[in-house]
Structures are given as structure tokens and as C-alpha cells.
Amino acid sequence: RFLDRSIYSSKLDEERLPFMFAKVQMADEAINSAIKLKSMEALHFIEAKCQLSEANSTRIR
């Protein structure tokens, strides 16, 4: 079933890509809202609960 892992992996990634992109957009929007509200508590929560990119981690700090 998993004889060619590269084909399986690429198919899985293609199916997951829209969901992964949506998660990134939601994280960006959450960070922007927390910054506008000047809520350090919200920023710390986002940082603790989400796997953020390096750019988003830098924005929070």
C-alpha cells in the first residue's frame, strides 16, 4: 500500500494544502487582532497554543 512513499506523501500534501493555508491565515488574523487590541495575554495564548512560523513568532515578540 505504501510502496512508493513519495507519491503517497505528495498526494497527502495536496489534499492538506488548503487546510494548512487556512490555518496560517487564521493565525495571522488572530495575531493582528491581538496586536490591535494590545492584548499581551492573547498574544501569549496564541504563541503557546499554535505552531507558529518564525515570522509570526517574531511579530509576537
C-alpha positions in Angstrom: 0.0 0.0 0.0 2.8 2.4 0.8 5.2 1.0 -1.7 6.1 4.5 -3.2 6.0 6.8 -0.2 6.9 9.9 -2.4 3.6 9.5 -4.3 1.6 8.9 -1.2 3.2 11.9 0.6 2.7 14.3 -2.3 -1.0 13.2 -2.6 -1.5 13.7 1.1 0.2 17.2 0.9 -2.0 18.3 -2.0 -5.1 17.3 0.0 -3.9 19.0 3.1 -2.6 22.2 1.5 -5.9 24.2 1.5 -6.4 23.4 5.2 -2.8 24.3 6.1 -3.2 27.6 4.2 -6.4 28.4 6.1 -4.7 27.7 9.4 -1.9 30.1 8.5 -4.5 32.8 7.6 -6.4 32.3 10.9 -3.1 32.6 12.9 -2.2 35.8 11.1 -5.7 37.3 11.7 -5.6 36.3 15.4 -2.1 37.9 15.8 -3.2 41.1 14.0 -6.3 41.3 16.3 -4.4 40.8 19.4 -1.8 43.4 18.4 -4.6 45.9 17.6 -6.2 45.2 21.0 -2.8 45.4 22.7 -3.6 42.2 24.5 -0.4 40.5 25.7 -2.5 37.8 27.2 -4.0 36.9 23.8 -0.5 37.0 22.2 0.9 34.7 24.8 -2.0 32.3 24.3 -1.6 32.2 20.6 2.1 31.6 20.9 1.6 28.8 23.4 -1.2 27.0 21.5 -0.2 27.4 17.9 2.8 26.2 15.9 3.8 29.5 14.5 6.2 30.3 11.8 9.4 32.2 12.7 8.0 35.4 11.2 4.9 35.2 13.3 6.9 34.3 16.5 9.0 37.4 15.8 5.9 39.6 15.4 4.6 38.5 18.7 7.8 39.2 20.5 
